[in-house]
Amino acid sequence: MDRIADTEYADIDSTRRHAIARAWPTALGIAILAGLWLSPLVEISRRAFSAHMILHLGIVTLAAPLIVIGLRRIGIGLHVIRPGIGSAVAASAFDMFVIWGWHTPVLHEAAARDGGVFVVQQASFLAAGLLVWAVSFAGRHSGDAAIGAFAMLATFIHMTMLGALLALAPVLVYAPDVCVGAFGFERLDDQRLGGILMAVFGGLPCLIGGLVLVQRLLGSDSAASDQMEAGRPG
């Protein structure tokens, strides 16, 4: 009996170690969050738009997808998300509401000037990023992959559009005291750099995620077609 119990405990311990090993993307995502939020970038981001954008993109394009990928690899947390067109539209709309809302002058300036508002801003960036990536990759069927690709594409479009608008703005969109410049850039150039970062690096991970889902969709369709062909009489 003792040997059986020892074997069972060893199996459980091995399963736990395996799960922890598979969850390394989540650990990396959390480490990235800690590194971002504990770094001098937080203070700089409240007075320089390009630094704000680096912080923002680190959360939504690095930390959030890594956390979701790790959770998916071990099957934790995603079972509460129901894949479907409604979920995809809601997640995309929430993400756009959060991203565009916090980049309106009144809210961006409020977050830059008030620590409490800044915390809410950062938390909502993380929540929006986690939601859109979790919904996009929640399903396991070809139809779910198509819906997820739609959510990724919608996020790619609105992130790129906002970045382009900020990059091409002929004047400062934000108050001078929260956009003083960084990395050797003057105020307007700093704002434009932030817009370029969002347009390029904000949408790119979503585009990649969408292509992965499209590839999954095409692979599923190809496999289904092969099965149908194999089932036909000769």
Salt bridges, closest charged atoms under 4 A:
ASP13 OD2 - ARG17 NH1 2.07
GLU43 OE2 - ARG47 NH1 3.90
ASP95 OD2 - HIS158 NE2 2.66
GLU109 OE1 - ARG113 NH1 3.84
ASP177 OD1 - ARG113 NH2 2.82
ASP189 OD1 - ARG192 NH1 3.98
GLU229 OE2 - ARG232 NH1 3.27
